[in-house]
């Protein structure tokens, strides 16, 4: 066996920081700044072939593993690079940090790839300069394109070239100490007599990472012959699977124009010659290739070595492509590849008339007739007799998960066929538990014996296990579905719940969701988890389970889609959606969706945009370093429309039950837990006794995340304004939310997120943060009508969150509210003993300027009578100090309190009356 690549022991987390390249955790491939050319076009891939990571810069065209990248950046040899990485703490085993092992790595990996790349470049220009004798081979291949034309290197020269056998040997064997004669005897490629110059067709698994070389040429009197070389296929490699790569791979990485409407589709042929012919016909008139590649799969034998060529991991290098696989007949390799790529399949001979059509017309025909691979496989199997169908399935190399997924979704006829022959098909065969053989069918799990015994008549299928990346102590979540009575019931639960006693959990689950009690043998209750895992190993996903702004990935994430900092939409659903996950009903932006009805100037729409401005301000705040502010809905109209706007924006709702003094802290922690997990506003509603006054009592005084939307009474809104950043929407008139808000409101946030991200989160100029948000919303929806209503709505927001003096003003407003209701009295010095009503006293001593005294006990008495939370004394003191209003904290007539400047007091009273 070949020694592993030294690059396989390290990854980008160890190397990129040493090259001053910033990179964040996220899905691969990822794009970062290139340390060589400084362009933000360096892509880092997972190298599933040789291990570790691979780099390719679309600007300077640098490629290779990360050791090669570091060598280029530092300008030192491979030997010095590896030693330097080891000294910096890279996890390279000590036995590989020797001159001999590093020389082997350089020869067999880094040097071999560089030699192949140089050979292929020379082959293109040697063919173009007519320095190789391959014209007859080109004619035999019917490419119908002359390599001597000036356009050849930039057209078909990208995908093939001509080389002598000696040049091939020097590149792929890289042993200059041996003579050509010795190499030809031990070459294991082009080793039969009569070979002359050959056409070289490279297959790549990553950009400029050569995996396989296919040779075409004239060999003696035999005419056109082929030979093949697998780059990492060495002596002693028996019955091994390797990635064969793709011919014309680089078209997947090109940013192609799309004159034919193919979109994000890439076509995959299983015959490289047919694919090259079609591409050559197309590129006679253009340098823009078709989105067409070709795989080469099957067994490859040389001497005693047998290698199975596959194409499985290569599809993950361009995960956003929609692959369509075409072949003239049913072949296992087509479905193996399509299953791994989750692609479409077209099995059809191209009509004779189509061969005379333009190549893009041929691909359009294939696209129109392509369907999901499971559908095509089902149909093709039904055309075979049972023996042929079973033999075909046995020849498939797809992973068991894919075949089991096909089994769940195929027709009843094929399901029955698979069940009858499950023992003959390895991927659908049995598992061993307690020395018993368990068989899975569509009606449950059974002990395979002379008398089959039911273990469970329901099947648990665990699909994913989600581990929290931010909290190693967090309980992993299992998601999947239960198959029962030919129906599927999705579930999400904690790993410990299902692992402890899966049988008990299964019974409770089906009773709740299906109203049925499954049959589960008690002696197997604790074994169902292991049975489920052996039949279908769940995918382990490490994620943070958070929604809203995701700083590690620089994107806004919602359950159905995400939008990154550049405005690109990824419609991959989230792995886990919990009870309070926001935005579960929000989909990606819908092209052409009209929100014009929301721009009509009505009282409901004004309140809607007031609420939307506050919601968007909180959604964006974590991404641009601003604080979130509570959103208080004061009055019947603001509550009716504000809650509807929040739900249209995807906010989840926490209905706090009957609150008592003993449960206030628990409720506060629950609110803080949810708002801390998701950077998205949470609707908090009182449900049961106590109401909001008690629900928010503890929470208002704490240092909690103020990212909530909640109804507030007038007096409670003033207390909220004292204690922390809040924005209020005040409207007492009972205005109901319109049908447009309920039906169209859900389209607002996805469109705005895309727009704000396309602008790199930059807001237009405005007097306040809320006005900047309103201007951003206007910019997003100007095409839908007169969007000036959005700014009018934002003007309704009472925004004191950014004003340090606002808390002191809210304190005065609270006191004025109590004075107007007669709950307190304003008296002059000497009148404070006339009755027992709590008082605010004006003191006008000759020795000092007049002042207003507010006693803490007096305020506490009024708040207690109204079951209101008492604001933190220190916060009131700080607010008065910031406003320049506090003369002193002192005692008057036996009550401790605040002595407030009389002139400032009267100025604030005038503001309250405005």
C-alpha positions in Angstrom: 0.0 0.0 0.0 1.1 3.5 -0.7 2.1 5.6 2.4 -0.6 8.3 3.2 -0.1 11.8 2.1 1.5 14.0 4.8 -1.1 16.6 4.0 -3.8 14.2 5.2 -2.7 14.7 8.8 -3.4 18.5 8.8 -6.2 20.7 7.8 -7.0 24.3 7.0 -7.4 25.3 10.7 -3.7 24.6 11.3 -2.3 26.0 8.1 -4.4 29.1 7.0 -3.7 31.1 10.2 0.0 30.6 9.7 -0.5 32.2 6.2 -2.4 35.2 7.7 -5.6 34.0 5.9 -8.8 34.5 7.9 -11.3 31.6 7.6 -14.4 30.8 9.6 -16.0 27.4 10.3 -18.6 26.5 7.7 -19.6 24.1 5.0 -17.0 23.1 2.5 -15.9 24.2 -0.1 -15.2 27.7 1.3 -13.8 30.8 -0.3 -11.1 32.9 1.4 -8.5 35.5 0.4 -5.6 34.1 -1.6 -2.2 34.8 0.2 -0.5 34.7 -3.2 -2.5 37.2 -5.3 -4.6 38.8 -2.6 -7.9 38.1 -4.5 -10.8 36.8 -2.5 -11.0 33.8 -4.9 -9.2 31.0 -3.2 -11.4 28.0 -2.7 -10.5 25.4 0.0 -11.9 21.9 -0.6 -12.1 18.7 1.4 -9.7 16.3 -0.3 -11.6 13.0 -0.1 -9.0 11.3 -2.4 -5.7 12.0 -0.7 -6.9 13.4 2.6 -6.6 16.9 4.2 -7.5 19.9 2.1 -6.9 21.2 -1.4 -6.7 24.7 -2.7 -7.4 26.4 -6.0 -7.4 30.1 -6.8 -9.6 31.1 -9.6 -7.5 34.3 -10.1 -3.9 33.2 -10.0 -4.7 29.5 -10.8 -2.5 28.2 -8.0 -3.5 24.7 -6.9 -2.3 21.9 -4.7 -2.7 20.7 -1.2 -2.1 23.0 1.8 1.5 22.0 2.2 2.1 23.2 -1.4 0.2 26.4 -0.7 2.4 27.1 2.4 5.5 26.3 0.4 4.5 28.9 -2.3 3.6 31.6 0.2 6.8 31.1 2.3 9.0 30.6 -0.7 10.8 27.6 0.7 11.1 23.9 -0.3 8.6 21.2 0.6 11.0 19.8 3.1 11.4 23.2 4.9 7.7 23.8 4.7 6.8 20.5 6.5 9.5 21.1 9.2 8.1 24.6 9.7 4.6 23.3 10.0 5.6 20.7 12.5 7.5 23.2 14.6 4.3 25.4 14.6 2.3 22.5 16.1 0.8 20.9 13.1 -0.4 17.3 13.8 2.0 15.5 11.6 3.2 12.2 13.1 6.8 12.3 14.0 7.7 9.3 11.9 6.7 11.2 8.8 8.9 14.2 9.6 12.0 12.7 8.1 13.9 13.4 4.9 13.1 10.0 3.5 9.3 10.2 4.2 9.1 13.8 3.0 10.9 12.8 -0.2 8.3 10.1 -0.8 5.5 12.5 -0.2 6.9 15.0 -2.6 7.5 12.3 -5.2 4.2 10.5 -5.0 1.8 13.4 -4.1 2.9 17.0 -4.5 5.5 16.4 -7.2 3.4 13.9 -9.1 0.5 16.3 -9.3 2.8 19.1 -10.4 4.4 16.9 -13.0 1.0 15.8 -14.4 -0.2 19.4 -14.6 3.0 20.4 -16.5 2.7 17.4 -18.8 -0.9 18.2 -19.6 -0.1 21.8 -20.3 2.7 20.8 -22.7 0.4 18.2 -24.3 -2.1 20.8 -25.2 0.5 23.0 -27.0 2.4 20.0 -28.4 -0.8 18.9 -30.1 -1.5 22.5 -31.2 2.0 22.8 -32.7 1.8 19.4 -34.4 4.7 18.1 -32.4 2.9 14.8 -31.7 1.6 12.3 -34.2 -2.0 12.0 -33.0 -4.0 13.4 -36.0 -5.1 9.9 -37.1 -6.3 9.2 -33.5 -8.3 12.4 -33.5 -9.8 11.4 -36.8 -10.7 8.0 -35.4 -12.3 9.6 -32.4 -14.5 11.7 -34.8 -13.9 14.9 -32.9 -14.3 17.0 -36.1 -12.0 19.7 -34.7 -8.6 20.6 -36.0 -6.0 21.1 -33.2 -3.9 23.3 -35.4 -6.5 26.0 -35.4 -5.4 29.1 -33.3 -8.4 28.7 -31.0 -7.5 25.1 -30.0 -5.6 25.8 -26.7 -8.5 27.8 -25.3 -11.2 25.5 -26.5 -10.8 21.7 -26.7 -7.2 22.1 -25.7 -8.5 22.6 -22.2 -9.7 19.0 -22.0 -7.1 17.0 -24.0 -3.7 17.1 -25.5 -1.0 15.0 -27.3 2.1 13.5 -25.7 4.8 11.0 -26.4 5.1 7.9 -24.3 8.3 9.1 -22.8 6.7 12.4 -21.7 3.9 10.4 -20.0 6.4 8.2 -18.2 8.5 11.1 -17.0 5.4 12.7 -15.6 3.5 9.9 -13.9 6.5 7.8 -12.7 8.7 10.8 -11.9 11.9 8.7 -11.7 14.5 10.4 -13.8 17.2 8.0 -12.6 15.7 5.2 -14.6 16.2 4.9 -18.4 13.2 5.0 -20.7 13.8 1.3 -21.5 13.5 0.3 -17.9 10.5 2.5 -17.3 8.7 0.9 -20.3 9.2 -2.6 -18.9 7.9 -1.6 -15.5 5.5 1.2 -16.5 2.2 -0.7 -16.1 0.8 1.8 -18.7 1.3 1.9 -22.5 3.4 -1.2 -21.9 2.3 -3.2 -25.0 4.3 -3.1 -28.2 3.5 -0.6 -30.9 2.4 2.4 -28.9 3.3 5.8 -30.4 2.3 9.2 -29.4 -1.1 9.3 -27.6 -4.0 11.6 -26.9 -4.1 12.3 -23.2 -7.5 13.0 -21.6 -7.3 14.0 -17.9 -9.9 13.2 -15.3 -10.0 15.5 -12.2 -11.5 15.1 -8.8 -10.8 18.7 -7.8 -9.6 21.7 -9.8 -6.2 20.7 -11.3 -6.1 17.6 -9.1 -5.5 14.8 -11.6 -7.0 11.4 -10.7 -7.0 9.4 -13.9 -5.4 9.7 -17.3 -7.1 8.1 -20.3 -4.9 7.5 -23.4 -6.1 7.1 -26.9 -3.7 6.3 -29.7 -2.7 4.1 -32.6 -0.9 0.9 -31.5 0.8 -0.9 -34.3 -1.5 -2.7 -36.7 -4.4 -2.8 -34.1 -5.5 0.7 -34.9 -7.2 2.8 -32.3 -6.5 1.5 -28.8 -7.0 2.8 -25.3 -5.1 2.6 -22.0 -5.7 4.0 -18.5 -3.7 5.1 -15.5 -5.0 5.8 -12.1 -2.8 8.3 -10.3 -2.7 6.7 -6.8 -3.0 3.1 -8.0 0.3 1.5 -6.9 1.6 -2.1 -6.4 -0.3 -4.2 -3.9 -3.6 -2.2 -4.3 -6.1 -5.0 -4.6 -9.9 -4.7 -5.0 -9.7 -1.0 -4.0 -12.2 1.7 -4.7 -10.8 5.0 -6.0 -12.4 8.1 -7.4 -12.0 8.2 -11.1 -12.8 11.9 -11.4 -14.5 13.7 -14.2 -13.4 14.6 -17.8 -13.8 18.3 -18.5 -14.2 18.9 -14.7 -13.2 22.5 -14.8 -16.5 23.5 -16.6 -18.1 22.9 -13.2 -15.9 25.6 -11.7 -16.3 28.1 -14.5 -18.7 31.0 -14.2 -20.5 30.3 -17.5 -23.0 32.5 -19.2 -26.3 30.8 -19.7 -27.7 31.5 -23.2 -29.6 28.2 -23.3 -31.4 28.4 -20.0 -29.6 25.5 -18.3 -29.3 27.4 -15.1 -27.4 25.5 -12.4 -27.6 22.2 -14.3 -24.5 20.1 -15.1 -24.8 17.1 -17.5 -22.9 13.9 -16.9 -22.2 11.3 -19.6 -20.8 7.9 -18.7 -18.9 7.8 -22.1 -16.1 10.4 -22.3 -15.7 10.1 -26.0 -19.3 10.8 -26.7 -19.1 13.8 -24.3 -15.9 15.1 -25.9 -17.5 14.8 -29.4 -20.5 16.8 -28.3 -18.4 19.4 -26.6 -16.1 19.7 -29.6 -19.0 20.2 -32.0 -20.2 23.0 -29.7 -16.8 24.6 -29.3 -16.1 25.0 -33.0 -17.9 28.3 -32.8 -17.3 29.5 -29.2 -14.8 29.3 -26.3 -17.7 29.0 -23.9 -18.1 25.3 -23.1 -21.4 23.5 -22.4 -22.0 22.4 -18.8 -21.0 18.9 -19.8 -18.7 16.5 -18.0 -18.1 12.8 -18.2 -17.3 10.1 -15.7 -15.5 6.8 -16.2 -16.5 4.0 -13.8 -16.1 0.3 -13.5 -13.3 -2.2 -12.8 -9.8 -1.5 -13.9 -7.2 -4.3 -13.8 -3.5 -4.2 -14.4 -1.5 -7.2 -13.5 -2.6 -8.5 -10.1 -4.1 -5.1 -9.1 -7.9 -4.6 -9.4 -9.3 -1.2 -8.8 -13.0 -0.2 -8.8 -13.3 3.2 -10.4 -16.2 5.2 -8.9 -17.6 8.7 -8.9 -19.1 9.4 -5.5 -17.2 12.1 -3.5 -16.5 14.3 -6.6 -20.1 15.6 -6.5 -19.5 17.2 -3.1 -16.9 19.5 -4.6 -19.6 21.5 -6.4 -22.6 20.8 -4.1 -24.8 23.5 -5.6 -25.0 21.9 -9.0 -28.1 20.0 -10.2 -26.6 16.9 -11.9 -28.3 15.1 -14.8 -26.9 11.7 -15.7 -27.5 10.4 -19.2 -26.8 7.0 -20.8 -28.3 5.1 -23.7 -29.0 2.1 -21.5 -29.5 1.1 -17.9 -26.2 0.8 -16.1 -25.4 0.4 -12.4 -22.7 3.2 -12.4 -25.3 5.7 -13.6 -27.5 5.1 -10.5 -24.5 4.9 -8.2 -23.4 8.3 -9.2 -26.9 9.8 -9.3 -27.7 8.5 -5.8 -24.6 10.2 -4.3 -25.2 13.4 -6.2 -29.0 13.3 -5.5 -29.3 13.9 -9.3 -31.7 13.2 -12.1 -31.3 10.4 -14.7 -32.2 10.1 -18.3 -32.0 6.7 -19.9 -32.7 7.2 -23.6 -31.1 6.9 -26.9 -30.8 10.2 -28.6 -33.2 10.3 -31.7 -31.3 10.2 -34.9 -32.6 13.6 -35.9 -31.1 15.0 -32.8 -27.6 14.1 -33.8 -27.9 16.6 -36.6 -29.1 19.3 -34.2 -26.9 21.8 -32.2 -25.3 20.2 -29.1 -27.2 22.5 -26.8 -30.4 21.2 -28.3 -29.3 17.6 -27.5 -28.7 18.6 -23.8 -32.1 20.4 -23.7 -33.7 17.1 -24.9 -32.0 15.3 -22.1 -33.0 17.9 -19.5 -36.6 17.7 -20.5 -36.7 13.9 -20.1 -34.6 13.6 -16.9 -36.3 12.6 -13.7 -35.2 11.7 -10.1 -33.0 8.7 -10.0 -35.2 6.7 -7.7 -38.2 7.1 -10.1 -36.1 6.0 -13.1 -34.6 3.1 -11.2 -38.0 1.9 -10.1 -39.3 2.0 -13.7 -36.3 0.2 -15.1 -36.4 -2.6 -12.5 -40.0 -3.2 -13.4 -38.9 -4.0 -17.0 -36.7 -6.9 -15.7 -37.6 -10.3 -14.4 -37.0 -10.9 -10.7 -33.7 -12.6 -11.1 -32.3 -9.9 -13.4 -33.6 -7.1 -11.1 -32.0 -8.7 -8.0 -28.7 -9.1 -9.9 -28.8 -5.5 -11.0 -29.3 -4.2 -7.5 -26.5 -6.5 -6.2 -24.2 -4.8 -8.8 -24.9 -1.3 -7.4 -22.1 0.2 -5.4 -24.2 3.0 -3.8 -24.1 3.3 0.0 -26.7 1.4 1.9 -28.4 4.5 3.1 -29.2 5.4 -0.5 -30.5 2.0 -1.4 -32.6 1.9 1.8 -34.0 5.3 0.9 -35.0 3.9 -2.5 -36.6 1.0 -0.9 -38.8 3.3 1.2 -40.0 5.3 -1.8 -40.2 2.8 -4.6 -43.4 1.1 -5.9 -45.1 -1.6 -4.0 -44.1 -4.2 -6.6 -40.4 -3.4 -6.2 -40.7 -3.2 -2.4 -42.1 -6.7 -2.3 -39.4 -7.9 -4.6 -36.7 -6.4 -2.4 -38.2 -7.9 0.7 -38.4 -11.3 -0.8 -34.7 -11.1 -1.7 -33.3 -9.0 1.1 -31.0 -11.8 2.1 -29.3 -11.7 -1.4 -28.8 -8.0 -1.3 -26.0 -6.9 1.1 -27.3 -3.3 1.5 -30.7 -4.6 2.5 -29.6 -7.6 4.4 -30.0 -8.4 8.1 -28.3 -7.2 11.3 -27.1 -9.2 14.3 -28.3 -8.3 17.8 -28.1 -10.7 20.8 -26.9 -13.4 18.5 -30.2 -13.1 16.6 -30.6 -12.2 13.0 -33.0 -9.3 12.6 -34.7 -8.6 9.2 -36.3 -5.3 8.3 -39.4 -5.1 6.1 -41.9 -2.4 5.5 -44.1 -3.8 8.3 -41.4 -3.9 11.0 -38.5 -5.8 12.4 -38.5 -9.6 12.7 -36.3 -12.3 14.0 -35.2 -14.4 11.0 -36.0 -17.9 12.1 -38.0 -20.9 11.1 -40.9 -19.1 12.7 -40.4 -15.3 12.2 -41.0 -13.5 15.4 -42.0 -9.8 15.5 -39.6 -7.5 17.4 -41.5 -4.4 16.5 -44.2 -3.7 13.9 -42.9 -0.1 13.6 -39.5 0.9 12.2 -37.4 3.7 13.7 -35.3 5.5 11.1 -32.7 7.9 12.7 -31.5 10.3 9.9 -29.4 12.8 11.8 -27.9 13.4 15.2 -27.3 17.1 15.8 -24.6 18.1 18.3 -24.4 21.7 19.5 -21.1 23.2 18.4 -21.2 26.0 21.0 -22.1 23.9 24.1 -20.4 20.5 24.6 -22.8 19.7 27.5 -25.9 20.3 25.4 -28.0 17.2 24.8 -27.7 15.9 21.2 -30.9 16.0 19.2 -32.0 13.0 17.0 -34.2 13.6 14.0 -35.8 11.0 11.8 -39.1 9.3 11.2 -41.1 6.3 12.3 -42.6 3.9 9.7 -45.8 2.4 10.9 -48.7 1.0 8.9 -47.1 2.3 5.6 -47.1 5.8 6.9 -44.2 8.0 8.0 -44.2 10.1 11.1 -41.3 12.5 11.5 -39.8 13.1 15.0 -37.2 15.0 16.9 -36.1 14.1 20.4 -33.1 14.0 22.6 -30.5 11.3 22.2 -30.8 10.1 25.8 -34.6 9.8 25.5 -34.5 7.4 22.6 -31.3 5.6 23.7 -32.5 4.8 27.2 -35.6 2.9 26.3 -36.4 3.2 22.6 -39.4 0.8 22.9 -41.1 2.8 25.6 -40.4 6.0 23.6 -41.8 4.5 20.4 -45.1 3.5 22.1 -45.6 7.0 23.6 -44.7 8.6 20.3 -47.1 6.7 18.1 -49.9 7.0 20.7 -49.5 10.8 20.5 -49.1 11.3 16.8 -51.0 8.4 15.3 -53.4 7.3 18.1 -52.0 3.8 17.7 -50.2 1.5 20.1 -47.4 -0.5 18.3 -46.3 -4.0 19.0 -42.9 -4.1 20.7 -41.5 -7.1 22.5 -40.5 -6.0 26.0 -37.3 -8.0 26.0 -36.2 -5.9 23.0 -37.2 -2.4 24.3 -33.6 -1.3 25.0 -32.2 -2.8 21.8 -34.4 -0.9 19.3 -31.9 1.9 19.2 -29.0 -0.4 18.2 -31.2 -2.1 15.6 -32.2 1.2 14.0 -28.6 2.4 14.0 -27.3 -0.8 12.3 -29.9 -0.7 9.6 -29.3 3.0 9.0 -26.3 4.8 10.5 -27.5 8.4 11.2 -25.5 11.3 10.0 -23.8 13.3 12.8 -24.1 17.0 12.2 -22.2 19.5 14.3 -24.2 22.8 14.3 -25.2 25.5 16.7 -29.0 25.1 16.4 -29.4 28.9 16.2 -31.4 31.0 13.9 -31.1 34.6 12.9 -27.6 36.1 12.5 -24.9 33.5 12.4 -21.5 35.3 12.9 -19.4 32.2 12.3 -20.9 31.7 8.9 -21.7 35.4 8.1 -25.3 34.7 7.2 -28.8 35.0 8.3 -30.1 31.5 8.9 -33.8 30.4 9.1 -35.3 26.9 9.0 -36.1 26.9 5.3 -33.2 29.0 3.9 -30.2 31.2 4.6 -28.8 34.3 3.0 -25.1 35.1 3.2 -23.3 38.4 3.5 -23.2 38.6 -0.3 -27.0 38.1 -0.7 -26.7 34.6 -2.0 -29.6 32.3 -1.1 -29.1 28.7 0.1 -32.5 26.9 0.3 -31.1 23.9 2.2 -33.4 23.3 5.1 -32.0 23.3 8.6 -31.3 20.0 10.3 -33.2 20.6 13.5 -36.2 22.9 14.1 -37.3 23.3 17.7 -40.5 24.6 19.3 -39.3 28.2 19.5 -37.3 28.2 16.3 -38.3 31.4 14.4 -39.2 31.8 10.7 -40.5 28.3 10.2 -43.1 29.6 7.7 -40.7 31.9 5.9 -39.4 30.7 2.6 -36.7 32.1 0.3 -37.5 35.3 -1.5 -40.2 34.8 -4.2 -39.3 36.4 -7.5 -42.1 38.7 -8.6 -44.0 38.7 -5.3 -46.1 41.9 -5.0 -46.5 43.5 -1.6 -48.2 46.6 -3.1 -51.3 46.2 -0.9 -49.1 46.7 2.2 -48.0 50.1 0.8 -51.6 51.6 0.7 -51.9 54.4 3.3 -54.2 52.9 5.9 -53.9 53.0 9.7 -53.3 49.3 9.9 -50.4 49.5 7.3 -48.8 52.4 9.2 -48.8 50.4 12.4 -47.5 47.3 10.4 -44.5 49.2 9.1 -43.9 50.7 12.6 -43.7 47.2 13.9 -41.6 45.9 11.0 -39.1 48.7 11.5 -38.6 47.7 15.1 -38.4 44.0 14.2 -35.9 44.5 11.4 -33.8 46.7 13.8 -33.5 43.8 16.2 -32.9 41.2 13.5 -30.0 43.3 12.1 -28.6 44.5 15.4 -26.3 41.5 16.2 -24.8 41.6 12.7 -23.7 45.3 12.9 -22.9 45.5 16.6 -26.0 47.3 17.9 -28.1 46.4 21.0 -31.5 44.9 20.6 -34.4 46.8 22.2 -37.6 45.5 23.6 -40.6 46.2 21.4 -43.6 47.3 23.6 -47.1 47.3 22.1 -49.1 49.9 24.1 -52.8 50.1 23.4 -55.3 47.9 21.7 -54.5 48.9 18.1 -50.7 48.4 18.4 -51.3 45.0 20.0 -53.6 43.8 17.3 -51.4 44.9 14.4 -48.0 44.5 16.2 -48.5 40.9 17.1 -49.7 40.1 13.5 -46.6 41.8 12.1 -44.3 39.8 14.5 -45.9 36.5 13.4 -45.6 37.5 9.7 -41.9 38.1 10.4 -41.6 34.5 11.7 -41.4 35.3 15.5 -42.1 32.4 17.8 -44.4 32.9 20.8 -43.8 32.1 24.4 -47.1 32.0 26.3 -46.1 32.2 30.0 -48.6 30.3 32.0 -50.1 31.2 35.4 -47.2 33.2 37.0 -46.7 33.4 40.7 -44.1 35.0 42.8 -42.2 31.7 43.1 -42.2 31.1 39.3 -41.1 34.6 38.2 -37.4 33.8 38.1 -38.1 30.6 36.1 -40.1 32.5 33.5 -37.3 35.2 33.2 -34.7 32.5 32.7 -36.9 30.8 30.0 -37.3 34.1 28.1 -33.6 34.7 28.3 -32.7 31.2 27.2 -34.9 31.5 24.0 -33.8 35.0 23.1 -30.2 34.0 23.8 -30.4 31.0 21.5 -32.0 32.7 18.5 -31.1 36.2 17.3 -34.7 36.9 16.4 -37.5 38.7 18.3 -39.7 36.5 20.5 -43.3 37.3 21.2 -44.0 37.0 24.9 -47.7 36.7 26.0 -49.3 36.2 29.3 -51.5 33.2 29.5 -53.5 32.7 32.8 -53.4 34.5 36.1 -50.9 37.2 36.9 -50.8 38.9 33.5 -47.8 40.8 32.1 -47.2 42.7 35.3 -46.1 39.6 37.0 -44.8 37.8 33.9 -42.2 40.5 33.3 -41.6 41.4 36.9 -38.2 39.7 37.4 -37.1 39.9 33.8 -37.5 43.7 33.5 -35.0 44.3 36.3 -32.4 41.8 35.0 -29.6 42.2 32.5 -31.4 40.2 29.9 -31.5 40.3 26.2 -34.2 42.8 25.3 -35.2 41.0 22.0 -38.9 40.5 22.7 -42.2 41.8 21.4 -44.9 42.1 24.1 -48.1 44.0 25.0 -47.6 46.5 27.8 -49.9 48.7 29.8 -49.1 52.4 29.9 -47.6 52.4 33.4 -45.6 49.2 32.7 -44.2 50.8 29.5 -42.8 53.7 31.5 -41.2 51.2 33.9 -39.7 49.3 31.0 -38.4 52.6 29.5 -36.6 53.3 32.8 -35.0 49.9 33.1 -33.6 49.2 29.7 -33.6 49.9 25.9 -37.1 49.8 24.6 -39.1 51.0 21.6 -42.8 51.6 21.9 -45.7 51.7 19.5 -48.7 53.4 21.1 -52.2 53.2 19.6 -55.4 52.9 21.6 -57.8 52.8 18.7 -58.8 49.1 18.1 -57.3 48.7 14.6 -57.4 45.1 13.3 -54.7 43.7 11.0 -55.7 43.5 7.4 -55.8 40.4 5.2 -52.8 41.8 3.3 -50.8 41.7 6.5 -51.8 38.1 7.2 -51.3 36.9 3.6 -48.4 39.0 2.2 -46.6 40.1 5.4 -44.5 36.9 5.4 -42.7 37.9 2.2 -41.3 41.1 3.6 -38.4 39.8 5.7 -36.9 37.4 3.1 -36.8 40.1 0.5 -35.4 42.7 2.9 -32.7 40.2 4.2 -31.6 39.6 0.6 -31.4 43.3 -0.2 -29.6 44.3 3.0 -27.0 41.5 2.5 -26.5 42.5 -1.1 -25.6 45.9 0.3 -23.1 44.3 2.7 -25.3 45.3 5.7 -24.8 49.0 5.0 -27.7 51.2 5.9 -28.8 54.4 4.3 -28.2 57.7 6.1 -30.9 58.7 8.6 -31.4 60.7 11.8 -31.8 57.5 14.0 -31.3 53.8 13.7 -35.0 53.2 13.2 -35.1 55.8 10.4 -32.1 54.1 8.7 -34.0 50.8 8.9 -37.0 52.4 7.3 -34.9 53.9 4.5 -33.5 50.4 3.9 -37.0 49.0 3.7 -38.1 51.7 1.3 -35.2 50.9 -0.9 -36.2 47.2 -0.9 -39.8 47.8 -1.8 -39.8 51.0 -4.0 -40.5 48.8 -7.0 -43.8 47.7 -5.5 -45.3 51.2 -5.2 -44.9 54.4 -3.2 -42.9 53.2 -0.3 -43.0 56.5 1.6 -45.6 54.9 3.9 -42.8 52.9 5.5 -41.1 56.1 6.8 -44.5 57.3 8.1 -44.9 54.1 10.0 -41.4 54.4 11.5 -42.4 57.9 12.7 -45.0 56.3 15.0 -42.2 54.5 17.0 -41.4 56.0 20.4 -37.7 55.3 20.3 -35.7 56.2 23.4 -33.3 53.3 23.1 -30.4 55.4 21.9 -31.0 58.4 24.2 -29.2 58.1 27.6 -31.6 60.7 29.1 -34.7 58.7 28.1 -34.8 56.6 31.2 -35.1 59.8 33.4 -37.9 61.1 31.2 -39.7 57.8 31.5 -39.4 58.0 35.3 -41.1 61.4 35.2 -43.8 60.1 32.9 -44.5 57.3 35.3 -44.9 59.7 38.2 -47.1 62.0 36.1 -49.3 59.0 35.3 -49.8 58.3 39.0 -50.5 62.0 39.7 -53.1 62.2 36.9 -54.9 59.1 38.3 -54.9 60.5 41.8 -52.6 57.7 43.1 -50.1 60.2 44.2 -50.3 64.0 45.1 -47.9 66.8 44.4 -47.7 69.0 47.5 -45.5 71.8 48.8 -43.3 71.5 51.8 -45.3 71.5 55.0 -48.4 69.9 53.4 -47.1 66.4 53.3 -48.7 65.4 56.6 -52.3 66.3 55.7 -53.3 62.8 54.4 -51.9 59.3 53.8 -51.8 59.4 50.0 -48.2 59.0 48.8 -46.8 62.4 47.8 -44.2 64.1 45.7 -43.0 67.1 47.7 -41.6 70.4 46.4 -39.1 71.8 48.8 -38.3 75.6 48.6 -35.8 76.3 51.4 -34.2 79.8 51.5 -30.7 78.3 51.6 -30.9 76.4 48.3 -32.7 76.4 44.9 -36.1 74.7 44.9 -36.1 71.0 44.4 -38.6 68.1 44.1 -38.4 65.1 46.5 -39.6 61.7 45.4 -39.6 59.1 48.2 -38.7 55.5 47.5 -41.3 54.2 50.0 -44.0 56.4 48.5 -43.2 55.1 45.0 -43.0 51.5 46.3 -46.5 51.9 47.9 -48.1 53.0 44.7 -46.4 50.2 42.6 -47.3 47.5 45.1 -51.0 48.6 45.0 -50.9 48.2 41.2 -48.9 44.9 41.4 -46.1 46.5 39.3 -42.4 45.7 39.5 -40.4 48.2 41.5 -37.6 49.6 39.3 -34.0 49.0 40.5 -33.0 52.0 42.7 -29.6 52.2 41.2 -30.9 52.4 37.6 -33.1 55.4 38.6 -30.2 57.1 40.3 -28.0 56.6 37.3 -30.7 57.8 34.9 -31.2 61.0 36.9 -27.4 61.6 37.1 -27.0 61.2 33.3 -29.8 63.7 32.8 -28.1 66.1 35.2 -31.3 66.2 37.3 -30.2 64.6 40.6 -29.3 67.0 43.3 -28.8 64.4 46.0 -30.0 61.1 47.4 -31.2 61.9 50.8 -33.9 61.4 53.5 -36.9 63.6 54.0 -39.5 63.2 56.7 -38.2 59.7 57.4 -38.3 58.5 53.8 -35.2 57.9 51.6 -35.4 59.2 48.1 -34.2 61.4 45.3 -33.9 65.2 45.4 -34.5 66.4 41.8 -33.7 69.8 40.4 -37.0 71.8 40.3 -36.2 73.5 37.0 -35.5 70.2 35.2 -38.6 68.6 36.7 -40.9 71.3 35.3 -39.2 71.1 31.9 -40.0 67.3 31.8 -43.5 67.9 33.0 -44.1 70.2 30.1 -42.8 67.5 27.7 -45.3 65.1 29.2 -48.2 67.5 28.5 -47.1 68.0 24.9 
